[in-house]
Amino acid sequence: MSALSMWRLLLGALLALALGAMANFAFVDVPGQPVAPRATAEDWTLPQSPRPAPAAIEAAWEKNPPWPQPPPPQEVAASAVAAPEVPAPVPVGVARSRHGARAVFSVAGAGTVLLRAGDPLPGGGRVLRVSGLSVEWRDAKGERQQREMFNSYQIQEEAAPAPAPASKPPTRKGRR
C-alpha cells in the first residue's frame, strides 16, 4: 500500500465523518428544557375516618356481640343445681368366645363391660342382638340403637393344664 492510497483512505473517512455530522445538525431535533410539572391547587392527603366514642362502641357490642357470650351468672348457678346427666353406654367392639359373641360396651365410671344379647345395660336399656360385627340395643329412653363395629376381639379363655404323664418314658439303656 502506498502513501498516496493511505491518504485517500484517511481523507475518505474524514469526509464521511463530516458529512454525518452535518446530517445530524440538519435533521435531528435538539431536545429542549424539561417541562416542570404543574402544581395542583389541592394536594392529595390520606383520608381520615371519624372516630366514634369508646362508650358508643361498648354499648353496641353489649347489644349485639361479635361472638357468643357466656350465660349470665344466675343461669350458670341454676344449671349447676340440675342433676348432671350420665353418658349412655357406648359399644366399642364385639368379643367372640366359644360361649358366643358378646358386645363390649364402654360405660362411664365402670370401664368396659361384656354383655350378651338379653343382658341389661348399666343405667337402663337392654342388649337386643350381637352378631358378626354389629350390636343392637335399646337405650334407657327406649330408643332402638344399632352400630357396626370395625374391630373384633378374641377372648382368650384359660386352657385346662395338660395332664401329667402316667409313667416315665422309656430310657435308652445299652445303646451308645
Backbone as a printed PyTorch tensor [residue, N CA C, xyz], in Angstrom:
tensor([[[   0.8330,   -1.1490,    0.0000],
         [   0.0000,    0.0000,    0.0000],
         [   0.8920,    1.2310,    0.0000]],

        [[   0.5650,    2.0710,   -0.8580],
         [   1.4030,    3.2740,   -0.9920],
         [   0.8810,    4.3750,   -0.0810]],

        [[   1.6950,    5.4060,    0.0680],
         [   1.3560,    6.5100,    0.9490],
         [   0.1720,    7.2960,    0.3890]],

        [[   0.0980,    7.3730,   -0.9310],
         [  -0.9840,    8.1090,   -1.5690],
         [  -2.3230,    7.4070,   -1.3220]],

        [[  -2.3730,    6.1280,   -1.3730],
         [  -3.6250,    5.4070,   -1.1610],
         [  -4.0520,    5.4950,    0.3150]],

        [[  -3.0590,    5.5840,    1.2110],
         [  -3.3850,    5.7370,    2.5960],
         [  -4.0030,    7.1130,    2.8590]],

        [[  -3.4940,    8.1310,    2.2030],
         [  -4.0490,    9.4660,    2.3500],
         [  -5.4510,    9.5070,    1.7860]],

        [[  -5.6690,    8.8120,    0.7410],
         [  -7.0100,    8.7850,    0.1470],
         [  -7.9950,    8.0950,    1.1270]],

        [[  -7.5590,    7.0590,    1.7300],
         [  -8.4130,    6.3320,    2.6850],
         [  -8.7270,    7.2170,    3.8920]],

        [[  -7.7320,    7.9130,    4.4210],
         [  -7.9210,    8.7930,    5.5550],
         [  -8.8160,    9.9790,    5.1850]],

        [[  -8.6230,   10.5410,    3.9820],
         [  -9.4420,   11.6580,    3.5160],
         [ -10.8850,   11.2040,    3.3280]],

        [[ -11.1070,    9.9980,    2.8460],
         [ -12.4700,    9.4720,    2.6740],
         [ -13.1750,    9.2930,    4.0030]],

        [[ -12.4370,    8.8270,    5.0270],
         [ -13.0190,    8.6350,    6.3430],
         [ -13.3940,    9.9700,    6.9730]],

        [[ -12.5190,   10.9830,    6.8180],
         [ -12.8230,   12.3070,    7.3710],
         [ -14.0060,   12.9360,    6.6570]],

        [[ -14.0960,   12.7380,    5.3450],
         [ -15.2150,   13.2750,    4.5750],
         [ -16.5230,   12.6230,    5.0130]],

        [[ -16.5120,   11.3250,    5.2710],
         [ -17.7090,   10.6170,    5.7240],
         [ -18.1120,   11.1010,    7.1180]],

        [[ -17.1630,   11.3580,    7.9900],
         [ -17.4380,   11.8580,    9.3270],
         [ -18.0460,   13.2490,    9.2820]],

        [[ -17.5150,   14.1100,    8.4480],
         [ -18.0280,   15.4750,    8.3240],
         [ -19.4320,   15.4580,    7.7430]],

        [[ -19.6760,   14.6020,    6.7630],
         [ -21.0000,   14.5000,    6.1460],
         [ -22.0220,   14.0070,    7.1670]],

        [[ -21.6710,   13.0490,    8.0400],
         [ -22.5770,   12.5390,    9.0730],
         [ -22.8930,   13.6020,   10.1090]],

        [[ -21.8870,   14.4130,   10.4900],
         [ -22.1090,   15.4710,   11.4720],
         [ -23.0470,   16.5220,   10.9280]],

        [[ -22.9050,   16.9150,    9.6240],
         [ -23.8040,   17.9200,    9.0240],
         [ -25.2200,   17.3650,    8.9240]],

        [[ -25.3630,   16.0770,    8.6090],
         [ -26.6990,   15.4790,    8.5220],
         [ -27.3530,   15.4660,    9.9050]],

        [[ -26.5640,   15.2370,   10.9540],
         [ -27.0940,   15.2310,   12.3100],
         [ -27.6290,   16.6120,   12.6810]],

        [[ -26.8850,   17.6690,   12.3790],
         [ -27.3580,   19.0270,   12.6850],
         [ -28.5710,   19.3960,   11.8710]],

        [[ -28.6590,   18.8890,   10.6550],
         [ -29.7470,   19.2800,    9.7700],
         [ -31.0420,   18.5460,   10.1070]],

        [[ -30.9720,   17.2950,   10.4150],
         [ -32.2060,   16.5030,   10.5410],
         [ -32.6080,   16.1090,   11.9710]],

        [[ -31.7300,   16.1670,   12.9490],
         [ -32.0550,   15.7450,   14.2980],
         [ -32.4460,   16.9560,   15.1170]],

        [[ -33.5700,   16.8230,   15.8480],
         [ -34.0750,   17.9070,   16.6810],
         [ -33.4000,   17.8520,   18.0390]],

        [[ -32.9210,   18.9630,   18.5260],
         [ -32.2480,   19.0400,   19.8170],
         [ -33.3250,   19.0970,   20.8990]],

        [[ -33.2130,   18.2580,   21.9360],
         [ -34.2420,   18.3080,   22.9860],
         [ -34.1750,   19.6320,   23.7300]],

        [[ -35.3530,   20.1170,   24.0850],
         [ -35.4350,   21.3860,   24.8010],
         [ -35.3020,   21.1630,   26.3020]],

        [[ -35.5570,   22.1690,   27.0480],
         [ -35.5070,   22.0990,   28.5010],
         [ -36.6950,   21.2640,   29.0060]],

        [[ -36.4830,   20.4830,   30.0600],
         [ -37.6020,   19.6990,   30.5810],
         [ -38.6670,   20.6180,   31.1690]],

        [[ -39.9090,   20.2050,   30.9610],
         [ -41.0350,   20.9980,   31.4410],
         [ -41.3210,   20.5770,   32.8890]],

        [[ -41.4080,   21.5550,   33.7670],
         [ -41.6930,   21.2770,   35.1750],
         [ -43.1610,   20.8880,   35.3190]],

        [[ -43.4830,   19.9050,   36.1860],
         [ -44.8900,   19.5280,   36.3670],
         [ -45.6680,   20.6800,   36.9850]],

        [[ -46.9000,   20.7650,   36.5410],
         [ -47.7430,   21.8440,   37.0530],
         [ -48.1640,   21.5310,   38.4880]],

        [[ -48.1370,   22.5160,   39.3020],
         [ -48.5560,   22.3440,   40.6860],
         [ -50.0720,   22.3800,   40.7490]],

        [[ -50.6630,   21.3880,   41.4850],
         [ -52.1180,   21.3790,   41.6210],
         [ -52.5020,   22.2510,   42.7890]],

        [[ -53.7030,   22.7240,   42.7230],
         [ -54.1700,   23.6120,   43.7690],
         [ -54.3670,   22.8550,   45.0760]],

        [[ -54.7800,   21.5860,   44.9930],
         [ -55.0710,   20.8210,   46.1930],
         [ -54.2200,   19.5560,   46.1900]],

        [[ -53.3740,   19.3950,   47.1720],
         [ -52.5650,   18.1850,   47.2650],
         [ -53.4070,   17.0650,   47.8720]],

        [[ -53.0900,   15.8200,   47.4820],
         [ -53.8300,   14.6660,   47.9980],
         [ -53.3260,   14.3400,   49.3830]],

        [[ -54.2310,   14.0080,   50.3000],
         [ -53.8650,   13.5930,   51.6560],
         [ -54.5900,   12.2860,   51.9780]],

        [[ -54.0640,   11.5840,   52.9440],
         [ -54.6550,   10.3240,   53.3890],
         [ -56.0020,   10.6150,   54.0310]],

        [[ -57.0580,    9.9130,   53.6140],
         [ -58.3720,   10.2050,   54.2010],
         [ -58.4280,    9.7900,   55.6720]],

        [[ -59.1340,   10.5260,   56.4620],
         [ -59.2990,   10.2520,   57.8840],
         [ -60.7250,    9.7790,   58.1280]],

        [[ -60.8560,    8.7070,   58.9370],
         [ -62.2030,    8.2330,   59.2650],
         [ -62.6120,    8.8380,   60.5980]],

        [[ -63.8810,    9.0620,   60.7560],
         [ -64.3290,    9.6280,   62.0390],
         [ -64.1830,    8.5700,   63.1320]],

        [[ -63.7560,    8.9940,   64.2990],
         [ -63.5700,    8.0750,   65.4160],
         [ -64.7710,    8.1680,   66.3450]],

        [[ -65.5260,    7.0450,   66.4620],
         [ -66.6580,    7.0990,   67.3950],
         [ -66.1620,    7.0300,   68.8350]],

        [[ -66.9870,    7.4160,   69.7250],
         [ -66.6370,    7.4160,   71.1430],
         [ -66.5480,    5.9730,   71.6410]],

        [[ -65.5980,    5.6720,   72.5120],
         [ -65.4800,    4.2990,   73.0300],
         [ -66.7370,    3.8200,   73.7520]],

        [[ -67.4610,    4.7120,   74.3980],
         [ -68.6850,    4.3100,   75.0960],
         [ -69.7280,    3.8260,   74.0930]],

        [[ -69.7910,    4.4460,   72.9220],
         [ -70.7580,    4.0340,   71.9030],
         [ -70.3990,    2.6550,   71.3520]],

        [[ -69.1140,    2.3880,   71.1990],
         [ -68.6710,    1.0740,   70.7080],
         [ -69.0200,   -0.0040,   71.7340]],

        [[ -68.7600,    0.2620,   72.9970],
         [ -69.0470,   -0.7270,   74.0350],
         [ -70.5400,   -1.0090,   74.1450]],

        [[ -71.3630,    0.0220,   74.0230],
         [ -72.8110,   -0.1720,   74.0790],
         [ -73.2890,   -1.0060,   72.8910]],

        [[ -72.7160,   -0.7680,   71.7080],
         [ -73.1100,   -1.5460,   70.5300],
         [ -72.6920,   -3.0060,   70.6850]],

        [[ -71.5300,   -3.2770,   71.2790],
         [ -71.0770,   -4.6650,   71.4550],
         [ -71.9020,   -5.3950,   72.5100]],

        [[ -72.3390,   -4.6830,   73.5370],
         [ -73.1870,   -5.3170,   74.5440],
         [ -74.5400,   -5.6730,   73.9520]],

        [[ -75.0400,   -4.8370,   73.0760],
         [ -76.3490,   -5.0890,   72.4530],
         [ -76.2490,   -6.2170,   71.4320]],

        [[ -75.2130,   -6.2400,   70.6170],
         [ -75.0500,   -7.2260,   69.5550],
         [ -73.5910,   -7.6820,   69.5430]],

        [[ -73.2130,   -8.6510,   70.3800],
         [ -71.7960,   -9.0300,   70.4950],
         [ -71.2990,   -9.7280,   69.2230]],

        [[ -70.0090,   -9.5730,   68.9100],
         [ -69.4610,  -10.2140,   67.7140],
         [ -69.1760,  -11.6980,   67.9070]],

        [[ -69.2380,  -12.2310,   69.1170],
         [ -69.0180,  -13.6560,   69.3840],
         [ -69.9790,  -14.0830,   70.4800]],

        [[ -70.1860,  -15.3820,   70.6540],
         [ -71.1320,  -15.8440,   71.6830],
         [ -70.6760,  -15.4370,   73.0760]],

        [[ -71.6140,  -14.9850,   73.8490],
         [ -71.3270,  -14.5500,   75.2080],
         [ -71.6480,  -15.6760,   76.1930]],

        [[ -70.9200,  -15.7620,   77.3120],
         [ -71.2780,  -16.7580,   78.3290],
         [ -72.6110,  -16.3820,   78.9610]],

        [[ -73.3200,  -17.3700,   79.4940],
         [ -74.6130,  -17.0450,   80.1110],
         [ -74.4230,  -16.1920,   81.3550]],

        [[ -75.4150,  -15.4080,   81.7050],
         [ -75.3190,  -14.5970,   82.9330],
         [ -75.1200,  -15.5100,   84.1440]],

        [[ -74.5550,  -14.9800,   85.2410],
         [ -74.2270,  -15.8030,   86.4090],
         [ -75.4200,  -16.5460,   87.0130]],

        [[ -76.6240,  -15.9490,   87.0420],
         [ -77.7700,  -16.6320,   87.6490],
         [ -78.1540,  -17.8810,   86.8470]],

        [[ -77.9760,  -17.8760,   85.5180],
         [ -78.2860,  -19.0480,   84.7160],
         [ -77.2610,  -20.1490,   84.9680]],

        [[ -76.0100,  -19.7950,   85.1760],
         [ -74.9710,  -20.7810,   85.4510],
         [ -75.2570,  -21.4660,   86.7830]],

        [[ -75.6500,  -20.7170,   87.7900],
         [ -75.9430,  -21.2940,   89.0990],
         [ -77.1470,  -22.2240,   89.0140]],

        [[ -78.1690,  -21.8680,   88.2480],
         [ -79.3560,  -22.7100,   88.1150],
         [ -79.0220,  -24.0180,   87.3940]],

        [[ -78.1570,  -23.9610,   86.3830],
         [ -77.8090,  -25.1840,   85.6610],
         [ -76.9010,  -26.0800,   86.4890]],

        [[ -76.1130,  -25.5190,   87.4240],
         [ -75.2530,  -26.3270,   88.2780],
         [ -76.0750,  -27.1140,   89.2920]],

        [[ -77.2400,  -26.5920,   89.6970],
         [ -78.0980,  -27.2720,   90.6490],
         [ -78.7420,  -28.4960,   89.9990]],

        [[ -79.0200,  -28.4430,   88.6890],
         [ -79.6460,  -29.5640,   87.9980],
         [ -78.7180,  -30.7740,   88.0450]],

        [[ -79.2920,  -31.9560,   88.0640],
         [ -78.5070,  -33.1870,   88.1570],
         [ -77.7150,  -33.3950,   86.8670]],

        [[ -76.4340,  -33.7410,   86.9890],
         [ -75.6450,  -33.9810,   85.7810],
         [ -76.1040,  -35.2670,   85.0950]],

        [[ -76.1720,  -35.2350,   83.7940],
         [ -76.6320,  -36.3940,   83.0260],
         [ -75.4700,  -37.3500,   82.8010]],

        [[ -75.7000,  -38.6090,   83.1250],
         [ -74.6720,  -39.6330,   82.9610],
         [ -74.6760,  -40.0570,   81.4900]],

        [[ -73.5120,  -40.0910,   80.8500],
         [ -73.4950,  -40.5000,   79.4490],
         [ -73.9210,  -41.9540,   79.2890]],

        [[ -74.5910,  -42.2280,   78.1940],
         [ -75.0850,  -43.5770,   77.9140],
         [ -73.9200,  -44.4970,   77.5640]],

        [[ -74.0580,  -45.7960,   77.8240],
         [ -73.0170,  -46.7450,   77.4290],
         [ -72.8380,  -46.7420,   75.9130]],

        [[ -71.5910,  -46.8740,   75.4810],
         [ -71.2640,  -46.8290,   74.0530],
         [ -70.6240,  -48.1540,   73.6580]],

        [[ -71.1430,  -48.8300,   72.6070],
         [ -70.4980,  -50.0760,   72.1830],
         [ -69.1770,  -49.7730,   71.4840]],

        [[ -68.1380,  -50.5290,   71.8460],
         [ -66.8240,  -50.2940,   71.2640],
         [ -66.2760,  -51.5100,   70.5310]],

        [[ -66.9850,  -52.6540,   70.6210],
         [ -66.4910,  -53.8270,   69.9210],
         [ -67.3580,  -55.0360,   70.1610]],

        [[ -66.9610,  -56.1290,   69.5380],
         [ -67.6220,  -57.4170,   69.7090],
         [ -66.5390,  -58.4180,   70.0680]],

        [[ -66.7980,  -59.1920,   71.1300],
         [ -65.8400,  -60.2120,   71.5550],
         [ -66.4560,  -61.5770,   71.3020]],

        [[ -65.6700,  -62.4810,   70.7250],
         [ -66.1650,  -63.8280,   70.4470],
         [ -65.4080,  -64.8280,   71.3180]],

        [[ -66.1300,  -65.7970,   71.7980],
         [ -65.5180,  -66.9000,   72.5410],
         [ -66.2960,  -68.1590,   72.1860]],

        [[ -65.9620,  -69.2650,   72.8020],
         [ -66.7010,  -70.4810,   72.4750],
         [ -68.1050,  -70.4460,   73.0610]],

        [[ -68.3820,  -69.4920,   73.9450],
         [ -69.7180,  -69.3440,   74.5210],
         [ -70.5890,  -68.3930,   73.7120]],

        [[ -70.0850,  -67.8790,   72.5970],
         [ -70.8650,  -66.9860,   71.7510],
         [ -70.2830,  -65.5760,   71.7300]],

        [[ -70.9360,  -64.7180,   70.9630],
         [ -70.4670,  -63.3390,   70.8200],
         [ -71.0420,  -62.4800,   71.9340]],

        [[ -70.2210,  -61.5630,   72.4170],
         [ -70.6530,  -60.6030,   73.4320],
         [ -70.2650,  -59.2060,   72.9820]],

        [[ -71.1000,  -58.2390,   73.3350],
         [ -70.8330,  -56.8440,   72.9890],
         [ -69.9590,  -56.2300,   74.0700]],

        [[ -68.9780,  -55.4150,   73.6380],
         [ -68.1080,  -54.6980,   74.5660],
         [ -68.6210,  -53.2640,   74.6280]],

        [[ -69.1320,  -52.8740,   75.7990],
         [ -69.6410,  -51.5210,   75.9930],
         [ -68.6980,  -50.7480,   76.8920]],

        [[ -68.4750,  -49.4770,   76.5550],
         [ -67.7200,  -48.5790,   77.4080],
         [ -68.7280,  -47.8030,   78.2440]],

        [[ -68.6090,  -47.9310,   79.5810],
         [ -69.5550,  -47.3090,   80.4920],
         [ -68.8030,  -46.2860,   81.3370]],

        [[ -69.3620,  -45.0760,   81.4460],
         [ -68.7250,  -44.0190,   82.2310],
         [ -68.6530,  -44.4480,   83.6920]],

        [[ -67.4470,  -44.4240,   84.2490],
         [ -67.2500,  -44.7590,   85.6450],
         [ -67.0680,  -46.2460,   85.9040]],

        [[ -67.3470,  -47.1250,   84.9330],
         [ -67.2200,  -48.5690,   85.1530],
         [ -66.2410,  -49.2140,   84.1860]],

        [[ -65.6950,  -48.4780,   83.2470],
         [ -64.7610,  -49.0450,   82.2690],
         [ -65.5110,  -49.7550,   81.1590]],

        [[ -65.0490,  -50.9610,   80.7970],
         [ -65.7220,  -51.7220,   79.7440],
         [ -66.4660,  -52.8980,   80.3560]],

        [[ -67.5910,  -53.2400,   79.7370],
         [ -68.4500,  -54.3110,   80.2130],
         [ -68.7490,  -55.2220,   79.0410]],

        [[ -68.6670,  -56.5550,   79.2540],
         [ -69.0170,  -57.5440,   78.2300],
         [ -70.4460,  -57.9970,   78.4850]],

        [[ -71.3270,  -57.8580,   77.4890],
         [ -72.7380,  -58.2000,   77.6510],
         [ -73.2070,  -59.0790,   76.4960]],

        [[ -74.0210,  -60.0970,   76.8210],
         [ -74.6310,  -60.9500,   75.7960],
         [ -75.9800,  -60.3690,   75.4020]],

        [[ -76.5710,  -60.8960,   74.3560],
         [ -77.9210,  -60.4850,   73.9480],
         [ -78.8850,  -60.8240,   75.0800]],

        [[ -79.7120,  -59.8550,   75.4520],
         [ -80.6760,  -60.0360,   76.5290],
         [ -80.1990,  -59.4770,   77.8540]],

        [[ -78.9200,  -59.1870,   78.0040],
         [ -78.4080,  -58.6350,   79.2620],
         [ -78.8080,  -57.1670,   79.3940]],

        [[ -79.0720,  -56.7060,   80.6380],
         [ -79.4110,  -55.2930,   80.8280],
         [ -78.1640,  -54.4230,   80.7670]],

        [[ -78.3430,  -53.2030,   80.2600],
         [ -77.2510,  -52.2290,   80.2110],
         [ -77.1830,  -51.4650,   81.5300]],

        [[ -75.9990,  -51.0870,   81.9850],
         [ -75.9090,  -50.2440,   83.1800],
         [ -76.5650,  -48.8880,   82.8980]],

        [[ -77.4050,  -48.4250,   83.7880],
         [ -78.0810,  -47.1500,   83.6050],
         [ -79.3800,  -47.2870,   82.8330]],

        [[ -79.8160,  -48.4990,   82.5080],
         [ -81.0740,  -48.7190,   81.7970],
         [ -80.8540,  -49.1310,   80.3640]],

        [[ -81.7880,  -49.8920,   79.8480],
         [ -81.6970,  -50.3830,   78.4840],
         [ -81.3360,  -51.8500,   78.4750]],

        [[ -81.2890,  -52.4410,   77.2720],
         [ -81.0270,  -53.8680,   77.1490],
         [ -80.3550,  -54.1360,   75.8160]],

        [[ -79.4170,  -55.0930,   75.7980],
         [ -78.7700,  -55.5310,   74.5680],
         [ -79.7520,  -56.4420,   73.8470]],

        [[ -80.0690,  -56.1260,   72.5870],
         [ -81.0360,  -56.9190,   71.8440],
         [ -80.3800,  -58.0200,   71.0200]],

        [[ -79.2770,  -57.6770,   70.3310],
         [ -78.6700,  -58.6630,   69.4410],
         [ -77.1900,  -58.3450,   69.2830]],

        [[ -76.3740,  -59.3920,   69.2560],
         [ -74.9410,  -59.2720,   68.9930],
         [ -74.6250,  -60.2900,   67.9100]],

        [[ -74.2010,  -59.8150,   66.7440],
         [ -73.8950,  -60.7540,   65.6590],
         [ -72.8050,  -60.1720,   64.7780]],

        [[ -71.8800,  -61.0280,   64.3770],
         [ -70.8000,  -60.5710,   63.4980],
         [ -70.0790,  -59.3980,   64.1160]],

        [[ -70.1590,  -58.2620,   63.4450],
         [ -69.5610,  -57.0360,   63.9590],
         [ -70.6130,  -55.9670,   64.2120]],

        [[ -71.8540,  -56.3690,   64.4790],
         [ -72.9020,  -55.3780,   64.7500],
         [ -73.5380,  -55.6520,   66.1090]],

        [[ -73.9930,  -54.5800,   66.7320],
         [ -74.6460,  -54.6410,   68.0410],
         [ -75.9350,  -53.8380,   67.9450]],

        [[ -77.0360,  -54.4380,   68.4430],
         [ -78.3020,  -53.7100,   68.5440],
         [ -78.6890,  -53.6760,   70.0150]],

        [[ -79.1730,  -52.5190,   70.4820],
         [ -79.5810,  -52.3830,   71.8750],
         [ -80.6650,  -51.3370,   71.9980]],

        [[ -81.3700,  -51.3690,   73.1040],
         [ -82.3920,  -50.3690,   73.4100],
         [ -81.8380,  -49.5590,   74.5790]],

        [[ -81.7450,  -48.2130,   74.3840],
         [ -81.1390,  -47.3750,   75.4250],
         [ -82.1340,  -47.1080,   76.5480]],

        [[ -81.7230,  -46.3060,   77.5310],
         [ -82.5420,  -46.0250,   78.7100],
         [ -83.8150,  -45.2690,   78.3470]],

        [[ -83.8330,  -44.5460,   77.2430],
         [ -85.0190,  -43.8070,   76.8080],
         [ -85.9820,  -44.6920,   76.0240]],

        [[ -85.5630,  -45.9080,   75.7130],
         [ -86.4220,  -46.8310,   74.9740],
         [ -86.2150,  -46.7750,   73.4690]],

        [[ -85.2290,  -46.0270,   73.0050],
         [ -84.9650,  -45.9250,   71.5660],
         [ -84.0540,  -47.0610,   71.1210]],

        [[ -84.3680,  -47.6310,   69.9620],
         [ -83.5690,  -48.7390,   69.4290],
         [ -82.3260,  -48.1600,   68.7460]],

        [[ -81.1650,  -48.7260,   69.0580],
         [ -79.8880,  -48.2670,   68.5160],
         [ -79.1960,  -49.4350,   67.8220]],

        [[ -78.3680,  -49.1160,   66.8230],
         [ -77.5780,  -50.1480,   66.1440],
         [ -76.2370,  -49.5410,   65.7720]],

        [[ -75.1900,  -50.3770,   65.8430],
         [ -73.8630,  -49.8850,   65.4910],
         [ -73.0530,  -51.0160,   64.8690]],

        [[ -72.3660,  -50.6730,   63.7760],
         [ -71.4650,  -51.6220,   63.1190],
         [ -70.0640,  -51.3790,   63.6580]],

        [[ -69.3510,  -52.4380,   63.9860],
         [ -68.0090,  -52.3320,   64.5350],
         [ -66.9860,  -52.6010,   63.4450]],

        [[ -65.8240,  -52.0400,   63.6160],
         [ -64.7150,  -52.2980,   62.7010],
         [ -63.6120,  -53.0940,   63.3840]],

        [[ -63.8320,  -53.4460,   64.6550],
         [ -62.8200,  -54.2330,   65.3490],
         [ -63.4910,  -55.4080,   66.0280]],

        [[ -62.7620,  -56.4650,   66.1740],
         [ -63.2820,  -57.6840,   66.7740],
         [ -62.2400,  -58.1950,   67.7630]],

        [[ -62.6930,  -58.6660,   68.9180],
         [ -61.7870,  -59.1670,   69.9410],
         [ -61.9820,  -60.6700,   70.0760]],

        [[ -60.9360,  -61.3970,   70.3340],
         [ -60.9920,  -62.8300,   70.5890],
         [ -60.6690,  -63.0190,   72.0700]],

        [[ -61.5820,  -63.5740,   72.8170],
         [ -61.3590,  -63.7560,   74.2490],
         [ -60.4940,  -64.9870,   74.4410]],

        [[ -59.4070,  -64.8150,   75.1600],
         [ -58.5120,  -65.9270,   75.4780],
         [ -59.0130,  -66.5670,   76.7700]],

        [[ -59.5620,  -67.7470,   76.6720],
         [ -60.0310,  -68.4330,   77.8720],
         [ -58.9080,  -69.3310,   78.3660]],

        [[ -58.8620,  -69.4770,   79.6570],
         [ -57.7910,  -70.2810,   80.2360],
         [ -57.9820,  -71.7360,   79.8550]],

        [[ -56.9530,  -72.3170,   79.3030],
         [ -56.9930,  -73.7310,   78.9370],
         [ -56.6890,  -74.5730,   80.1620]],

        [[ -57.2790,  -75.7560,   80.1930],
         [ -57.0000,  -76.6750,   81.3070],
         [ -55.5490,  -77.1150,   81.2030]],

        [[ -54.8570,  -77.2860,   82.3300],
         [ -53.4610,  -77.7090,   82.2540],
         [ -53.3580,  -79.1060,   81.6490]],

        [[ -52.2900,  -79.3420,   80.9560],
         [ -52.0790,  -80.6540,   80.3330],
         [ -51.8890,  -81.7050,   81.4220]],

        [[ -52.4690,  -82.9170,   81.2070],
         [ -52.3260,  -83.9460,   82.2450],
         [ -50.8710,  -84.4040,   82.3520]],

        [[ -50.4800,  -84.7860,   83.5530],
         [ -49.1210,  -85.2610,   83.7940],
         [ -48.9740,  -86.6520,   83.1880]],

        [[ -47.7980,  -86.9920,   82.6840],
         [ -47.6180,  -88.3340,   82.1180],
         [ -47.8260,  -89.4140,   83.1900]],

        [[ -48.4560,  -90.5380,   82.7890],
         [ -48.7830,  -91.6160,   83.7210],
         [ -47.5410,  -92.3780,   84.1490]],

        [[ -46.6410,  -92.6130,   83.2390],
         [ -45.4360,  -93.3440,   83.5760],
         [ -44.2420,  -92.6470,   82.9720]],

        [[ -43.0970,  -93.0770,   83.4060],
         [ -41.8800,  -92.4780,   82.8720],
         [ -41.6600,  -92.9770,   81.4570]],

        [[ -41.1470,  -92.1180,   80.6040],
         [ -40.8600,  -92.5900,   79.2510],
         [ -39.7080,  -93.5990,   79.2800]],

        [[ -39.7100,  -94.4940,   78.3140],
         [ -38.6330,  -95.4780,   78.3040],
         [ -37.2950,  -94.8160,   78.0620]],

        [[ -36.2490,  -95.3890,   78.6880],
         [ -34.8990,  -94.8610,   78.5360],
         [ -34.1310,  -95.7390,   77.5730]],

        [[ -33.0780,  -95.2420,   77.0830],
         [ -32.2400,  -95.9850,   76.1380],
         [ -31.0200,  -96.5380,   76.8650]],

        [[ -31.1640,  -97.6130,   77.4220],
         [ -30.0170,  -98.2100,   78.1090],
         [ -29.3470,  -99.1890,   77.1720]],

        [[ -28.1240,  -99.2150,   77.2270],
         [ -27.3780, -100.1630,   76.4400],
         [ -26.9730,  -99.6210,   75.0810]],

        [[ -27.5340,  -98.6460,   74.6020],
         [ -27.1340,  -98.0760,   73.3120],
         [ -26.2160,  -96.9020,   73.5340]],

        [[ -25.1430,  -96.9110,   72.8370],
         [ -24.2210,  -95.8030,   72.9320],
         [ -23.7490,  -95.4100,   71.5980]]])
